Amino acid sequence: MTTGGNTFWSSGSVPLIEPEFLSSIIAAASDIALVVSAEGIILSVVVNSHSESFGNLRHWEDRPVSEFLTRESIPKFERAHAAYLLGEVPKKQLELNHSDNAVWQYPVRYTFHRFGHENAALLLGRDLRPIAETQQQLVQAQIALEQGYEARREFDARYRVLLANTKQAVVFVSVQSGRVEDANEAAAALLGLNADALRSSSFAQHFMDRSNVELTESLMNATLAEEEGQVTLTATRTQASVIAHPVVFRAGGQRILMCRLETAASKAATPDAAADHALAMFRAGSDAMLFMGPKGVIISVNESFLDLVGAAHLSDVVGRSFGDFLGRGQIDLAVLTEQPQRSGHMRIYATKLVNDLGTRLAVEISATHLADADVAAIGCMIRDVSRTETARGGSSGHMSNTAPAEPARNVMDLVGSAALKDIVAETTDVVEKMCIETAVELTNNNRVAAAEMLGLSRQSLYVKLRKYGLLNKNG
């Protein structure tokens, strides 16, 4: 043991350490200590009492060290031990991975020390698991940090692309300073300057007769309006009347105003009258109106539809399948979605509307495929015909004085040329064939759906299809 010339340890000032105290001192000086013979046999194992994770290692004694090392650690130990036996004590610390019956593995950093016992070596080791765990935590933290930076860069790129390509003039203003945090080229052009000059400047300086505090306060008050608030301003450079639509949000610990800008002239431009009238009809019309996606998911409805199904709020209906409110469920829904998408529209389809309480209401539905819209949808006009059916039922016993319809005249022409039984049978067959053809066409040749629509069993439908020569039609 070298002490830099100090003879304290060799002068006899310190008495020899008693054997019963030596093991505890060695254990306290390391996490694990091994006494290894010249043959590589473990003579003794001493474990620090504070390192409970090692457990009881008494079974290591009198067994070769190599039995408790991983495959890659055995050559490293053998080289260091051979050098030790040749009198070259390894100066570099030796990191070995222990394994015990493949149950667990752990790394230990050892130092070799001479031991006055027939070339036996004293190996003092430090458990590297706490260091490995710390390194692993640092690696995970670094990975999470990199992922956070990557996500931030991705969001920033999306924001920049969106801001640069939108035609709407947009300005972001700090509530605290009143300065422009960011703006796009459309906003700069509207105010008569370039985007770089607009950024970081006072937003109020670009408008006439507005101080910084006054303008910020006006914009904040507009954000509190029940409907969309707006502030009318006059641009200093272009003298144009500008309308700002502000929205406030919090980011980075401060409040930011996002202002959408437009000129009063563009806002006052004549809108599409047909679109306005259609919107007014949708909101105030007496007939129920509904828009749904190609798969039948409801996008929007008017108040009349809510009244028909007894719903209190739009949230009770929007997002649900229209089939939930149809008498024949998915059968009706398939007809109302597939037929319009094939032919563009479908006229008067009779079915029943069912609310959440189970009440059934007779309705007629006309559907149109709106392929030219930004998002493809199917528009439905729904008319309550329950009162009409009741009126028809009440007057069914009274003959009309009006002239008979064409089908009725065709039937009358048969009178005198055939027996009544034959006339009725032939007329029934014609009507039955027409109904079957219509059901098969509406369900896009889905025989199961057509049978359910007609109230027939599938076997009965096939019999009638064969009877009228329709079995192979569209099959």
C-alpha positions as CSV (number, residue, x, y, z in Angstrom):
1,M,0.0,0.0,0.0
2,T,1.5,3.3,-1.0
3,T,0.8,6.5,0.9
4,G,3.0,9.0,-0.9
5,G,6.1,8.5,1.4
6,N,4.0,8.5,4.6
7,T,5.2,5.7,6.9
8,F,2.1,5.9,9.1
9,W,0.8,2.4,8.1
10,S,4.2,0.7,8.2
11,S,5.5,2.2,11.4
12,G,3.5,0.1,13.7
13,S,1.3,3.0,14.9
14,V,-1.8,1.0,13.8
15,P,-2.1,-2.4,15.3
16,L,-2.9,-5.4,13.2
17,I,-6.6,-5.7,12.4
18,E,-8.2,-8.6,14.2
19,P,-9.7,-11.3,11.9
20,E,-13.2,-10.9,13.2
21,F,-13.2,-7.2,12.2
22,L,-11.4,-7.6,8.8
23,S,-14.4,-8.9,6.9
24,S,-16.7,-6.1,8.1
25,I,-14.1,-3.5,7.1
26,I,-13.7,-5.0,3.7
27,A,-17.5,-5.3,3.2
28,A,-17.9,-1.6,4.2
29,A,-15.2,-0.6,1.8
30,S,-17.0,-2.2,-1.2
31,D,-20.4,-3.6,-2.3
32,I,-19.0,-7.1,-2.8
33,A,-15.6,-8.6,-2.1
34,L,-14.2,-11.9,-3.4
35,V,-11.1,-13.8,-2.3
36,V,-10.0,-15.9,-5.3
37,S,-7.3,-18.5,-5.2
38,A,-4.6,-19.0,-7.7
39,E,-6.7,-21.7,-9.4
40,G,-9.7,-19.3,-9.8
41,I,-11.7,-20.7,-6.9
42,I,-13.8,-18.4,-4.7
43,L,-12.5,-18.8,-1.2
44,S,-14.8,-16.2,0.4
45,V,-17.6,-13.9,-0.4
46,V,-18.3,-10.7,1.6
47,V,-21.3,-8.5,0.8
48,N,-22.0,-5.0,2.1
49,S,-24.9,-5.2,4.5
50,H,-26.5,-2.2,2.8
51,S,-26.5,-3.9,-0.6
52,E,-29.5,-6.2,0.0
53,S,-30.0,-6.7,-3.8
54,F,-27.2,-9.2,-3.9
55,G,-28.9,-11.6,-1.6
56,N,-27.1,-14.6,0.0
57,L,-24.0,-15.6,-2.0
58,R,-22.6,-18.2,0.3
59,H,-23.1,-20.9,-2.4
60,W,-20.4,-19.2,-4.5
61,E,-17.7,-20.3,-2.1
62,D,-15.4,-23.2,-3.1
63,R,-16.7,-22.9,-6.7
64,P,-14.9,-21.4,-9.8
65,V,-15.5,-17.8,-10.5
66,S,-16.3,-18.6,-14.1
67,E,-19.5,-20.4,-13.1
68,F,-20.9,-17.0,-12.0
69,L,-19.8,-14.9,-14.9
70,T,-21.5,-14.3,-18.2
71,R,-19.9,-15.7,-21.4
72,E,-18.3,-12.5,-22.5
73,S,-16.9,-11.8,-19.0
74,I,-15.0,-15.1,-18.5
75,P,-12.1,-14.2,-21.0
76,K,-11.7,-10.8,-19.4
77,F,-11.4,-12.3,-15.9
78,E,-9.0,-15.0,-17.0
79,R,-6.6,-12.5,-18.7
80,A,-6.6,-10.2,-15.7
81,H,-6.2,-13.1,-13.2
82,A,-3.3,-14.6,-15.3
83,A,-1.5,-11.2,-15.2
84,Y,-2.1,-10.9,-11.5
85,L,-0.4,-14.3,-11.0
86,L,2.6,-13.2,-13.0
87,G,3.0,-10.3,-10.6
88,E,1.3,-7.6,-12.7
89,V,-1.6,-6.3,-10.6
90,P,-4.1,-4.8,-13.1
91,K,-4.1,-1.1,-12.7
92,K,-7.3,-0.6,-14.7
93,Q,-10.6,-1.4,-13.1
94,L,-12.3,-4.6,-14.5
95,E,-16.0,-4.6,-15.3
96,L,-17.5,-8.0,-15.1
97,N,-21.1,-9.2,-15.5
98,H,-22.2,-11.8,-13.0
99,S,-25.0,-14.3,-13.6
100,D,-26.4,-16.9,-11.1
101,N,-28.1,-19.8,-12.8
102,A,-29.3,-17.4,-15.5
103,V,-31.8,-16.0,-13.0
104,W,-30.4,-12.5,-12.9
105,Q,-27.4,-10.6,-14.2
106,Y,-25.7,-7.5,-12.8
107,P,-22.5,-5.6,-13.6
108,V,-19.7,-5.1,-11.0
109,R,-16.5,-3.1,-11.3
110,Y,-13.6,-4.8,-9.6
111,T,-10.1,-3.8,-8.5
112,F,-7.4,-6.4,-7.8
113,H,-5.4,-6.3,-4.5
114,R,-2.6,-8.5,-3.3
115,F,-3.5,-10.8,-0.5
116,G,-0.9,-12.6,1.5
117,H,-2.4,-16.0,1.0
118,E,-0.6,-18.2,-1.6
119,N,-1.2,-15.9,-4.6
120,A,-4.8,-15.4,-3.6
121,A,-6.4,-12.2,-4.9
122,L,-8.7,-9.8,-3.1
123,L,-11.3,-8.4,-5.6
124,L,-13.1,-5.3,-4.3
125,G,-16.2,-4.6,-6.4
126,R,-18.7,-1.7,-6.9
127,D,-22.2,-2.5,-8.0
128,L,-22.8,-0.7,-11.3
129,R,-26.6,-1.2,-11.4
130,P,-27.4,2.3,-9.9
131,I,-25.1,3.9,-12.5
132,A,-26.7,1.8,-15.3
133,E,-30.2,2.7,-14.1
134,T,-29.2,6.4,-14.0
135,Q,-27.7,6.1,-17.5
136,Q,-30.8,4.4,-18.8
137,Q,-33.0,7.2,-17.3
138,L,-30.7,9.8,-18.9
139,V,-31.0,8.0,-22.3
140,Q,-34.8,7.8,-22.0
141,A,-35.0,11.5,-21.0
142,Q,-32.8,12.4,-24.0
143,I,-35.0,10.3,-26.3
144,A,-38.2,12.0,-24.9
145,L,-36.5,15.4,-25.3
146,E,-35.7,14.6,-28.9
147,Q,-39.2,13.4,-29.6
148,G,-40.5,16.6,-28.0
149,Y,-38.3,18.7,-30.2
150,E,-39.3,16.7,-33.3
151,A,-43.0,17.1,-32.5
152,R,-42.5,20.8,-31.9
153,R,-40.6,21.2,-35.3
154,E,-43.4,19.3,-37.0
155,F,-46.1,21.5,-35.5
156,D,-44.1,24.6,-36.3
157,A,-43.8,23.4,-40.0
158,R,-47.5,22.8,-40.2
159,Y,-48.3,26.2,-38.7
160,R,-45.9,28.0,-41.1
161,V,-47.3,26.2,-44.2
162,L,-50.9,26.8,-43.1
163,L,-50.2,30.5,-42.4
164,A,-48.4,31.0,-45.7
165,N,-51.0,29.3,-47.9
166,T,-54.3,30.6,-46.3
167,K,-56.0,33.4,-48.3
168,Q,-57.5,34.8,-45.1
169,A,-55.5,37.7,-43.6
170,V,-54.3,36.6,-40.1
171,V,-52.4,38.5,-37.4
172,F,-51.3,37.3,-34.0
173,V,-51.1,40.2,-31.4
174,S,-49.7,40.0,-27.8
175,V,-52.3,41.3,-25.3
176,Q,-49.6,42.4,-23.0
177,S,-47.4,44.5,-25.4
178,G,-49.9,45.1,-28.2
179,R,-47.2,44.1,-30.7
180,V,-47.6,41.8,-33.7
181,E,-46.2,38.4,-32.8
182,D,-46.7,36.9,-36.3
183,A,-48.7,37.6,-39.5
184,N,-49.0,36.2,-43.0
185,E,-48.5,37.8,-46.4
186,A,-52.2,38.3,-46.9
187,A,-52.5,40.5,-43.7
188,A,-49.4,42.5,-44.7
189,A,-50.8,43.1,-48.2
190,L,-54.1,44.2,-46.8
191,L,-52.4,46.8,-44.5
192,G,-50.0,48.0,-47.3
193,L,-46.6,46.7,-46.2
194,N,-44.5,43.5,-46.2
195,A,-44.8,40.7,-43.6
196,D,-41.3,41.4,-42.1
197,A,-42.2,45.0,-41.4
198,L,-45.5,44.0,-39.9
199,R,-44.0,41.5,-37.5
200,S,-42.8,42.9,-34.1
201,S,-44.4,46.2,-34.8
202,S,-47.2,47.8,-32.7
203,F,-50.5,46.7,-34.2
204,A,-52.2,50.0,-33.3
205,Q,-49.7,52.0,-35.5
206,H,-51.2,50.6,-38.6
207,F,-54.6,52.1,-38.0
208,M,-55.8,55.6,-37.7
209,D,-56.9,57.2,-34.4
210,R,-56.2,54.2,-32.3
211,S,-53.8,54.0,-29.4
212,N,-52.2,50.8,-28.3
213,V,-54.2,50.4,-25.1
214,E,-57.5,51.4,-26.7
215,L,-57.2,49.0,-29.6
216,T,-56.2,46.1,-27.4
217,E,-59.1,46.8,-25.1
218,S,-61.5,47.0,-28.0
219,L,-60.3,43.7,-29.4
220,M,-60.6,42.0,-26.0
221,N,-64.1,43.3,-25.6
222,A,-65.1,41.9,-29.0
223,T,-63.9,38.4,-27.9
224,L,-66.5,38.5,-25.1
225,A,-69.4,39.1,-27.4
226,E,-72.1,36.3,-27.5
227,E,-72.0,36.2,-31.3
228,E,-68.8,36.7,-33.4
229,G,-67.4,40.0,-32.3
230,Q,-65.7,42.4,-34.6
231,V,-63.9,45.7,-34.6
232,T,-64.0,48.2,-37.5
233,L,-60.7,50.0,-38.2
234,T,-59.2,52.3,-40.8
235,A,-55.8,51.3,-42.2
236,T,-53.2,54.1,-42.1
237,R,-51.4,53.2,-45.4
238,T,-54.3,52.1,-47.6
239,Q,-57.1,54.2,-46.0
240,A,-59.2,51.0,-46.4
241,S,-61.9,50.1,-43.9
242,V,-60.8,46.9,-42.2
243,I,-62.9,44.6,-40.0
244,A,-61.0,42.6,-37.4
245,H,-62.5,39.4,-35.9
246,P,-60.5,38.6,-32.8
247,V,-60.1,35.4,-30.8
248,V,-58.1,35.2,-27.6
249,F,-56.1,32.2,-26.4
250,R,-53.2,31.6,-24.1
251,A,-49.8,30.3,-25.2
252,G,-46.3,30.4,-23.5
253,G,-47.8,32.0,-20.4
254,Q,-49.3,35.0,-22.2
255,R,-52.5,35.9,-23.9
256,I,-52.5,36.2,-27.6
257,L,-55.1,37.7,-29.9
258,M,-55.6,36.0,-33.3
259,C,-57.3,38.6,-35.6
260,R,-58.8,37.6,-38.9
261,L,-58.8,40.7,-41.1
262,E,-61.0,41.6,-44.1
263,T,-61.9,44.7,-45.9
264,A,-65.4,46.1,-45.4
265,A,-65.8,46.1,-49.2
266,S,-65.3,42.4,-49.4
267,K,-67.7,41.7,-46.5
268,A,-70.3,43.9,-48.1
269,A,-70.1,42.1,-51.5
270,T,-73.3,40.6,-52.7
271,P,-73.6,37.0,-51.4
272,D,-75.1,34.1,-53.2
273,A,-78.8,34.7,-52.8
274,A,-79.7,31.0,-53.5
275,A,-77.3,29.9,-50.7
276,D,-78.8,32.3,-48.3
277,H,-82.3,31.2,-49.1
278,A,-81.4,27.6,-48.9
279,L,-79.9,28.2,-45.4
280,A,-83.0,30.1,-44.3
281,M,-85.2,27.2,-45.6
282,F,-83.1,24.7,-43.7
283,R,-83.4,26.6,-40.5
284,A,-87.1,27.6,-40.7
285,G,-88.6,25.0,-43.0
286,S,-91.6,23.0,-41.9
287,D,-90.3,19.8,-43.5
288,A,-87.5,17.9,-41.7
289,M,-84.1,18.2,-43.4
290,L,-81.0,16.1,-42.8
291,F,-77.5,15.8,-44.2
292,M,-75.5,12.6,-43.7
293,G,-72.2,11.1,-44.8
294,P,-71.9,8.4,-47.5
295,K,-72.1,5.8,-44.7
296,G,-75.2,7.2,-43.1
297,V,-73.7,9.1,-40.2
298,I,-75.7,12.3,-39.5
299,I,-73.8,15.5,-40.1
300,S,-76.5,18.1,-39.4
301,V,-80.3,18.4,-39.1
302,N,-82.8,21.2,-38.7
303,E,-85.3,21.9,-35.9
304,S,-88.1,20.1,-37.7
305,F,-86.2,16.9,-37.7
306,L,-85.5,17.2,-34.0
307,D,-89.3,17.7,-33.5
308,L,-90.1,14.5,-35.5
309,V,-87.8,12.3,-33.5
310,G,-88.4,14.1,-30.2
311,A,-84.8,15.1,-29.6
312,A,-84.0,18.0,-27.4
313,H,-80.5,19.0,-28.7
314,L,-78.5,18.6,-31.9
315,S,-75.9,16.6,-29.8
316,D,-78.6,13.9,-29.4
317,V,-78.7,13.3,-33.1
318,V,-75.5,14.5,-34.8
319,G,-72.8,11.8,-35.1
320,R,-75.3,8.9,-34.9
321,S,-76.4,6.6,-37.7
322,F,-79.5,7.7,-39.6
323,G,-80.5,4.0,-39.5
324,D,-81.1,4.3,-35.7
325,F,-84.2,6.4,-36.6
326,L,-85.5,4.3,-39.5
327,G,-88.2,1.7,-39.2
328,R,-86.3,-1.0,-41.0
329,G,-82.9,0.2,-39.7
330,Q,-80.0,-0.8,-42.0
331,I,-82.3,-1.9,-44.8
332,D,-83.8,1.6,-45.2
333,L,-80.4,3.2,-44.6
334,A,-78.8,1.1,-47.4
335,V,-81.5,2.2,-49.8
336,L,-81.2,5.8,-48.9
337,T,-77.4,5.8,-49.2
338,E,-76.7,3.5,-52.1
339,Q,-79.4,4.6,-54.5
340,P,-78.6,8.3,-54.5
341,Q,-74.9,7.6,-54.9
342,R,-75.6,5.5,-57.9
343,S,-78.2,7.6,-59.7
344,G,-77.7,11.0,-58.0
345,H,-81.1,11.2,-56.3
346,M,-84.0,9.1,-55.1
347,R,-87.6,10.4,-55.1
348,I,-90.2,9.8,-52.4
349,Y,-89.2,6.7,-50.4
350,A,-91.9,5.6,-47.9
351,T,-90.9,4.3,-44.5
352,K,-91.4,5.0,-40.8
353,L,-89.3,7.2,-38.5
354,V,-88.7,5.8,-35.0
355,N,-87.6,7.9,-32.0
356,D,-85.8,6.8,-28.9
357,L,-89.1,6.0,-27.2
358,G,-90.2,3.6,-30.0
359,T,-92.9,5.8,-31.5
360,R,-93.2,5.1,-35.2
361,L,-94.2,7.9,-37.7
362,A,-95.0,7.4,-41.4
363,V,-92.8,9.6,-43.5
364,E,-91.7,10.0,-47.2
365,I,-88.0,10.7,-47.8
366,S,-86.4,12.2,-50.9
367,A,-82.6,11.9,-51.0
368,T,-80.0,13.7,-53.2
369,H,-76.3,13.0,-53.5
370,L,-74.3,16.2,-53.0
371,A,-71.1,15.3,-54.9
372,D,-70.0,18.9,-55.7
373,A,-69.7,19.9,-52.0
374,D,-66.4,20.2,-50.3
375,V,-67.3,17.1,-48.3
376,A,-69.5,14.5,-50.1
377,A,-72.8,14.2,-48.4
378,I,-76.4,13.0,-48.9
379,G,-79.2,15.5,-48.3
380,C,-82.6,14.2,-47.3
381,M,-86.0,15.9,-47.2
382,I,-88.4,14.2,-44.8
383,R,-92.1,14.8,-44.8
384,D,-94.6,13.6,-42.2
385,V,-97.4,11.8,-44.0
386,S,-99.0,10.2,-41.0
387,R,-102.0,12.6,-41.1
388,T,-102.4,12.0,-44.9
389,E,-102.5,8.3,-44.4
390,T,-105.1,8.7,-41.6
391,A,-107.2,10.8,-43.9
392,R,-106.9,8.3,-46.7
393,G,-108.0,5.5,-44.4
394,G,-111.1,7.4,-43.3
395,S,-112.3,8.1,-46.8
396,S,-111.4,4.7,-48.3
397,G,-115.1,3.6,-48.1
398,H,-116.3,6.5,-50.4
399,M,-115.9,6.3,-54.1
400,S,-114.4,9.4,-55.9
401,N,-116.5,11.0,-58.6
402,T,-113.4,11.8,-60.6
403,A,-112.4,9.9,-63.7
404,P,-110.6,6.6,-63.0
405,A,-106.8,6.5,-63.3
406,E,-105.2,4.8,-66.3
407,P,-104.5,1.5,-64.6
408,A,-108.1,1.4,-63.4
409,R,-109.3,1.9,-67.0
410,N,-107.0,-0.9,-68.3
411,V,-108.6,-3.2,-65.7
412,M,-112.1,-2.1,-66.8
413,D,-111.3,-3.0,-70.4
414,L,-111.0,-6.6,-69.4
415,V,-114.5,-6.8,-68.1
416,G,-116.6,-8.9,-70.4
417,S,-113.6,-10.6,-72.0
418,A,-112.6,-12.7,-69.0
419,A,-114.1,-14.0,-65.8
420,L,-113.8,-11.8,-62.6
421,K,-111.6,-14.4,-61.0
422,D,-109.2,-14.3,-63.9
423,I,-109.2,-10.5,-64.0
424,V,-108.3,-10.2,-60.3
425,A,-105.6,-12.9,-60.5
426,E,-104.0,-11.3,-63.5
427,T,-104.1,-7.8,-61.9
428,T,-102.6,-9.2,-58.6
429,D,-99.8,-10.8,-60.5
430,V,-98.9,-7.5,-62.3
431,V,-98.9,-5.5,-59.1
432,E,-96.9,-8.2,-57.2
433,K,-94.3,-8.4,-60.0
434,M,-93.9,-4.6,-60.0
435,C,-93.5,-4.5,-56.2
436,I,-90.8,-7.2,-56.3
437,E,-88.9,-5.5,-59.1
438,T,-89.0,-2.2,-57.2
439,A,-87.7,-3.8,-54.0
440,V,-84.9,-5.7,-55.8
441,E,-83.9,-2.5,-57.5
442,L,-84.0,-0.3,-54.3
443,T,-81.8,-2.8,-52.4
444,N,-79.3,-3.2,-55.3
445,N,-80.3,-6.8,-55.8
446,N,-79.9,-7.7,-52.1
447,R,-82.4,-10.5,-51.9
448,V,-82.3,-10.7,-48.1
449,A,-83.0,-7.0,-47.8
450,A,-85.7,-7.1,-50.5
451,A,-87.5,-10.0,-48.7
452,E,-87.4,-8.0,-45.4
453,M,-88.7,-4.9,-47.2
454,L,-91.6,-6.8,-48.7
455,G,-92.4,-8.7,-45.5
456,L,-91.6,-12.1,-47.1
457,S,-89.4,-14.9,-46.1
458,R,-86.3,-15.4,-48.3
459,Q,-87.7,-18.7,-49.6
460,S,-91.0,-17.1,-50.6
461,L,-89.2,-14.3,-52.4
462,Y,-87.2,-16.8,-54.4
463,V,-90.4,-18.7,-55.4
464,K,-91.9,-15.5,-56.7
465,L,-88.8,-14.5,-58.5
466,R,-88.8,-17.8,-60.3
467,K,-92.5,-17.4,-61.0
468,Y,-92.1,-14.1,-62.7
469,G,-88.8,-14.9,-64.5
470,L,-86.8,-12.5,-62.3
471,L,-84.5,-14.9,-60.7
472,N,-81.6,-14.3,-63.0
473,K,-82.3,-10.6,-63.5
474,N,-79.3,-8.5,-62.2
475,G,-78.1,-11.7,-60.5
